[in-house]
């Protein structure tokens, strides 16, 4: 069976056929050259790079093509002519294996992504409300909970009640171009609809997890005290419930 528990980008590349290895090394080198501050990572068994804790670019090799993502509408529009020969699908750019690796183009795409993240860091209303400031705020509040760990999940900084167990907060930046800088977290039954009805500018139903009662919170619309209350409640909901020891008869 093919190996799936990769520990590094290089290990992922080494698992592929030799002709594909050479291509993926060029992709890897182009990204790291374009954004030297980016850190290599493996997330959901795919190789990529992150910048300031957020996914910059992922790449992957397949039988007929290799992929690069995420590719937002703005990114695709910026490189429309150069990507005309590529297959574009659900935020992913597919490059054919039959053509030379466009290293220069990949470098420029990586720099474009880095600029996108940097502009989000600055925020529309100044640095204090920008992405990096809000992420540090969320980290501070989540970090006050016992035994918390953080890692990227689906490209988003995600907080667990313990290592890889019990997600209680996800920091989400412009998910699917929705323009929101927010957190998603679990809430007690019935609270989601009540919060959204009471304050729709602050609360919303997030995709994927919304049907499970999770709430989305726009970070520039909520103060620290209220956010801390929500995070603490989410942590309590996500903590694994310990079974009571059986009583002896």
DAHU-V382580 format. One record per residue. N is the residue number from 0. PHI is phi in whole degrees, 0 to 359 (NA if undefined). PSI is psi as a letter, one per 40 degrees, with the letter a starting at -180 (NA if undefined). BURIAL is + if it has 24 or more other ideal C-beta (glycine too) atoms within 12 Angstrom, else -. Layout:
N&PHI&PSI&BURIAL ; N&PHI&PSI&BURIAL
This chain:
0&NA&i&- ; 1&291&i&- ; 2&289&h&- ; 3&230&e&- ; 4&258&g&- ; 5&291&i&+ ; 6&254&e&- ; 7&205&i&- ; 8&299&d&+ ; 9&296&d&- ; 10&292&d&- ; 11&299&d&+ ; 12&300&d&+ ; 13&296&e&- ; 14&280&e&+ ; 15&267&i&+ ; 16&303&i&- ; 17&301&d&- ; 18&296&d&- ; 19&285&d&+ ; 20&304&d&- ; 21&298&d&- ; 22&293&d&+ ; 23&294&d&+ ; 24&296&d&+ ; 25&294&d&+ ; 26&296&d&+ ; 27&304&d&+ ; 28&293&d&+ ; 29&295&d&+ ; 30&293&d&+ ; 31&292&d&+ ; 32&291&d&- ; 33&291&d&+ ; 34&229&g&+ ; 35&301&d&- ; 36&282&e&- ; 37&290&i&+ ; 38&251&h&+ ; 39&293&i&+ ; 40&206&i&+ ; 41&240&h&+ ; 42&226&h&+ ; 43&52&f&- ; 44&62&f&- ; 45&238&i&+ ; 46&279&i&+ ; 47&187&a&+ ; 48&226&i&+ ; 49&239&i&+ ; 50&229&h&+ ; 51&54&f&+ ; 52&85&e&+ ; 53&239&i&+ ; 54&301&h&+ ; 55&269&c&+ ; 56&210&i&+ ; 57&250&i&+ ; 58&216&i&+ ; 59&202&i&+ ; 60&249&h&+ ; 61&228&a&- ; 62&293&d&- ; 63&247&e&- ; 64&202&i&+ ; 65&233&i&+ ; 66&243&i&+ ; 67&223&h&+ ; 68&195&i&+ ; 69&280&i&+ ; 70&243&g&+ ; 71&288&i&+ ; 72&301&d&- ; 73&294&d&- ; 74&295&d&+ ; 75&299&d&+ ; 76&295&d&- ; 77&293&d&- ; 78&241&f&+ ; 79&307&d&- ; 80&295&d&- ; 81&286&e&- ; 82&261&e&+ ; 83&299&d&- ; 84&273&e&- ; 85&263&i&+ ; 86&268&h&- ; 87&251&h&+ ; 88&212&h&- ; 89&48&f&- ; 90&75&e&- ; 91&238&h&+ ; 92&258&h&+ ; 93&253&h&+ ; 94&263&h&+ ; 95&289&i&- ; 96&291&e&+ ; 97&284&e&- ; 98&247&i&- ; 99&301&i&- ; 100&292&h&+ ; 101&279&g&+ ; 102&303&d&- ; 103&297&d&- ; 104&296&d&+ ; 105&296&d&+ ; 106&299&d&+ ; 107&292&d&+ ; 108&296&d&+ ; 109&297&d&+ ; 110&293&d&+ ; 111&298&d&+ ; 112&297&d&+ ; 113&298&d&+ ; 114&294&d&- ; 115&302&d&+ ; 116&294&d&+ ; 117&295&d&- ; 118&295&d&- ; 119&293&d&+ ; 120&300&d&+ ; 121&288&d&- ; 122&75&i&+ ; 123&284&d&- ; 124&246&f&- ; 125&105&i&- ; 126&301&d&- ; 127&297&d&- ; 128&253&e&- ; 129&283&i&+ ; 130&302&d&+ ; 131&295&d&+ ; 132&296&d&- ; 133&290&d&+ ; 134&295&d&+ ; 135&295&d&- ; 136&298&d&+ ; 137&295&d&+ ; 138&299&d&+ ; 139&296&d&- ; 140&290&d&+ ; 141&294&d&+ ; 142&294&e&- ; 143&283&e&- ; 144&279&i&+ ; 145&294&i&- ; 146&56&f&- ; 147&285&i&+ ; 148&230&i&+ ; 149&231&i&+ ; 150&202&i&+ ; 151&286&h&+ ; 152&226&h&+ ; 153&55&f&+ ; 154&81&e&+ ; 155&246&h&+ ; 156&302&h&+ ; 157&232&h&+ ; 158&246&h&+ ; 159&244&i&+ ; 160&291&d&+ ; 161&206&i&- ; 162&308&h&- ; 163&62&e&- ; 164&226&h&- ; 165&76&g&+ ; 166&294&h&+ ; 167&234&e&+ ; 168&207&h&+ ; 169&239&h&+ ; 170&267&h&+ ; 171&237&h&+ ; 172&245&h&+ ; 173&56&f&+ ; 174&299&h&+ ; 175&51&f&- ; 176&60&f&- ; 177&276&e&- ; 178&77&e&- ; 179&262&i&+ ; 180&251&h&+ ; 181&211&i&+ ; 182&238&i&+ ; 183&246&h&+ ; 184&206&i&+ ; 185&291&i&+ ; 186&223&i&+ ; 187&301&i&- ; 188&306&h&- ; 189&87&e&- ; 190&284&d&+ ; 191&306&d&+ ; 192&295&d&- ; 193&294&d&- ; 194&294&d&+ ; 195&295&d&+ ; 196&293&d&- ; 197&283&d&- ; 198&216&g&- ; 199&294&e&- ; 200&285&d&- ; 201&258&d&+ ; 202&249&i&+ ; 203&207&i&+ ; 204&270&h&+ ; 205&284&i&+ ; 206&292&i&- ; 207&69&c&- ; 208&266&e&+ ; 209&303&d&- ; 210&299&e&- ; 211&272&e&- ; 212&95&e&+ ; 213&291&i&+ ; 214&240&i&+ ; 215&256&i&+ ; 216&232&h&+ ; 217&287&h&+ ; 218&291&d&+ ; 219&278&e&+ ; 220&247&e&- ; 221&221&i&+ ; 222&275&i&- ; 223&300&d&- ; 224&298&d&- ; 225&293&d&- ; 226&296&d&+ ; 227&299&d&+ ; 228&297&d&- ; 229&296&d&+ ; 230&295&d&+ ; 231&297&d&+ ; 232&296&d&+ ; 233&296&d&+ ; 234&299&d&+ ; 235&298&d&- ; 236&290&d&+ ; 237&271&e&+ ; 238&297&h&- ; 239&303&h&- ; 240&282&h&- ; 241&276&h&- ; 242&284&h&- ; 243&289&h&- ; 244&298&i&- ; 245&296&h&- ; 246&280&h&- ; 247&283&i&- ; 248&275&NA&-
